[in-house]
Amino acid sequence: MKTSLSSGDLLERSYRGDKPWRTLASIYGRHAKSLILAAFYNVIKSSPTWIMPVITANVINIVSTPGANAARGLLLNAAVMVVALVQNIPMHWLYMREISIAARNVEAQLRAAIVRRLQLLSIAFFKNARGGALQTKVLRDVEAVDQMSRTLFDGGYTAATAILSSVIITAYRAPKFLVVFLIMVPVASGLRIFLSGSLRKGNRDFRREIESMSAQVLGMIEMIPITRAHAAEETEIARMTRKLGSVKDAGFRLDLRNALFGGVTWVTFQIFGMGSLIVGAWLSYTKIIPLQVGDVVMLSYFFTSISNAVMQIANMMPTITKGFESVRSIGEILESPDIEQNLGKAQLSNVRGEFLFENVGFTYRGTKRGSLRGFTLEVRPGETLAVVGPSGAGKSTLMNLILGFERPSEGRILLDGHDMNAIDLRSYRRFVGVVTQETLLFHGTLRENILYGGHNIPDSQVLDALRNANAAEFIEKLPDGLNTIIGDRGARLSGGQKQRIAIARALIRNPRVLILDEATSALDTASEAVVQTALDRLMKGRTTFIVAHRLSTVRNADRILVLDEGQIAEIGQPRELLERGGLYARLCAMQQIG
């Protein structure tokens, strides 16, 4: 079974969360062949459900009015029934195969489309999103759409076959009785309209509670060391218990709505089923419709079959409503306009690392005061620029602008003479290396973490990077060397070892632009000395931006940029700034740096 994940961009373009039927038709339309075959196999495999009433009627009629060929007729009807039953095995297998091909492909394509979109969305989107909620959309919402689709296909095909076969045979054997069947249609429609609104609201409330709980659980797991260190276990348990209670209450309310919907539907259809038998018997008894005894039983069976089919469609509503809510939920990602626009922009094949900031300003959404204002600066290729200043001065904002995570609200940034708004930032970032205070590692081997984002890199280059990062020695002591599993977030490594892995990862990329964001601030003195030596090697010949609160780590920078309240307070060489006695000198004095 082939999975066409490359069609994710096509799926995104046709996705409409506010029009779930249209969206489902679009994404499953690519698998029309499988769905048509599945419908064909379903008609054949379901034939016993409409053949059985006819056989039953024939047998009752033969027994009630026996003739010379009664035995032959019984044998013939029995043979037809056996064939109809036995064929169900291969036909059901073929039916499930085609359904699985369509459903599994769509499931994989939906998840691939979400993953693809998440990689294209702006960093600002993730600042406002909860990780647990996003995880729920990838896992639970896609699962709900898959479950709904299978319910629609399986239940829909079966119900449609039951209704059509019952109507066709009834029209042939007793056409006047069709009037009784027509009563069910408005009843089912009325029930659906009356109760579907309540179900939709219940599913929406329950989904939101699940997303909120998922985010809170992730946060709880991440905070366990802090929770334990502050003896706040009971507080965290109480907080989670309240959230679990909210989920329980929302689920309970949804269950009651579903129960009411199912109960009312079932009772209504049972009443009409009993009425069908009585009406059929009365019509036969009064000779209004000349029916044999077997035909009365057959019509009652068909009426029950239609009732069950309509009830099956009605009972599908909770699953369909839940699925539609998940379609809308997934649309919050696939239809988000907050994406990084790179398509069609100029690709960079080389970067020298020259930056020119021309009156750059940036203001975050929802705030009035700019995080950066009137920022004008030229950074030469290969220069090391340290960026310091009090908290909230705009250092992180400046780094986000350099990485292209944010775009200037005012002014522009030129990279090697190119306006960064006009280039494909993905091609630029291939020449960028980043080492932060918190090294982001994933569960896997050291080799996989070091080579992350790189392709076809020989081991000799990996070893060179490790030596230059001062990481070769400790890796050689590990039981499996580069193939050692490091655990979630690199849990099996020390802080200094993580930083050296991050430096090796940057070295592998051979970046032209380097961003060091508090790269040594969380390390002890011994680890800092080892990591700093590796960083010095990494910075050679590269345009480097260093963000640091610990000012002792930036004394070797070519220039120091001091930010204060989003503006350049001063800039110059370290000794020059100390002699000037400005903000940098005061910050050094606070840290007792001479």
Buried (B, 14 or more C-beta within 10 A) or exposed (E): EEBBBEBBEBBBEBBBBEBBEEBBEBBBEBBEEBBEBBBBBBBBBBBBBBBBBBBBBBBBBBEEEEEEEEEEBBEEBEEBBEEBEEBBEEBBEBBBBBBBBBBBBBBBBBBBBBBBBBEBBBEBBBEEBBEBBBBBBBEBBBBBBBBBBBBBBBBBBBBBBBBBBBBEBBEEBBEEBEEBBEEBEEBBEEBBEEBBEBBBBBBBBBBBBBBBBBBBBBBBEEBEEEBEEEEBEEEBEEBBEEBBEBBEEBBEBBEEBBEEBBEBBBEBBEEBBEEBBEBBBEBBEEEEBEBBBBBBBBBBBBBBBBBBBBBBBBBBBBBBBBBBBBBBBBBBBBBBEEBBEBEEBEEBEEBBBBBBBBEBBBBBEEEEEBBBBBBEBEBEBBBBBBBBBBEEBBBBBBBBBBBBBBBBBBBBBBBBEBEBBEBBBBBBBBBBBBBBBEBEBEEBBBBBBBBBEBEEBEEEBBBBBBBBBBBBEBBEEBEEEBEBEBEEBBEBBEBBBBBBBBBBBBBBBEBBBBBBBBBBEBBEEEBBEBBBEBBEEBBEEBBBBBBBBEBEBBBEBBBBBBBBBBBBBBBBEBEEBBEEEBBBBEBBEEEEBE
